[in-house]
Amino acid sequence: MRASLVIAAREAASFFRSPIGWVVIALYLLLSGAFVALSTLRPGEPATLRAYFGVSQWILLIVAPAISMRLLADEARSGTLESLMTAPVSDWAVVLGKYLGSVAFLIAMLAPSLVYVALLEALANPDYGPLLAGYTGLLLVGMLYLAAGTLASALTENQTVALLATFFFFVFLDLAATQGGRWLGPPLDQALFSLSVLSRIADMAKGVIDTAHAAFFLSASTVFLVGAVVALESRRWR
């Protein structure tokens, strides 16, 4: 675990040593802030951030793969992955460290958005239950996207391929879950609907804290990370 934390600290710091990390944070805050200003901070609107949580799940679908695309693909492209794999650390430590570093950056990106909560508090009397559920949902869905992106980054040396693979996988998954469920109908529709990431985060944005949602995001993230470890181990046999 110590090795994973060392790798995570190095990975998280690397995002802030290059312009890309600051650009990603700035763009996320610019887009989400504009949406909050136009849709939430208006007279007569309820004191919630449901609109912010709704648009953020789409922004994260682009931003999270952009964060994770370089985790292992860049190491493989530059040739430093081989030296990392020959170091006295396990593949699990490498994957977990890289992943935790990206999660730390995700948290750093979401943290400034708490100013929106401060604005609601200054202008109205918000209910903090839905706000807590919404932020929890954003963190969980971001972790899921990052885990899938870690797997994609382990499978290719091309960062653009890793980004697009992650993005289109979740777009296809949600279309298959929603449109496929409506097309097939009972009894398969409920099983397909349960695979929809966007519907689960929409529930949490409304303030619904369901342990089934949390279990789905965490278990799916674990599956993707296990896949990334297997992909990394397969490189040893090439």
C-alpha positions, 0 to 999 in steps of 0.5 A: 500500500505504501508503494501505491501511495508514493506512486499516487502522490507522484501522479497527482503532482504531475498533473499540476507540473504541466499546463494540462492539469490547470487547463482541465480544472479551468475549463471544468469550472468555466463550463459548470460555473456558466451553467450554474449562473444561467440556470440556478442563480436566478430569481424564483429558482429552487436553492439546489445544484441539481442543474450543476450535477446534471451537466457535470456528469456529461462534462466528466464523461469528457474530462475524466477520460482526458485525465486517465488517458495518460496514466499508463499509455504515456508511460508505455509510449515513452518507454518508462513503463518497463522500468516501472514494471521491473521495480520492486512493486507489484502490478496492483501497486502500479495500477492502484497508485496511478488510479488514486493519483487521478482520483486525487486530481478529480477531487482537486478539480471538484473542490473549487465548485464548493463556492456554488454551495457558499453562494446558495447559502448566501442567497437562500436556505439550501437543503444540504442532504441533496447537495451531499448526495449530488457531490457523492454521486459526482465523485463516484461516477468520476471514479468509475470513468477514471477506472475505465480510463485506466483500463483503456490506458493499459491496453494501448500506447495511444492516449487519444485511443484511450480517451475515445475508447472510454468515452464511446464505451459509456455512451454506448453503454447508456444507449444500450441500457436505456434504448435497448431496455425500452426496445426489449421490454420486460423482463430484460428491461429492468436488468438493462436499465440498471446498467445506466450510469446517467440514470443512477447519477440523476437519482443522486442529484435529486438527493436519493442516497441509495446504497445500491447506486454506491455499490454499483459504482464501486464494484464496476470501478473494481472490475475495471481496475482488475482488468487494468492489472491483467492488461499490465501483467500481460505485457510481461509475456510479450 
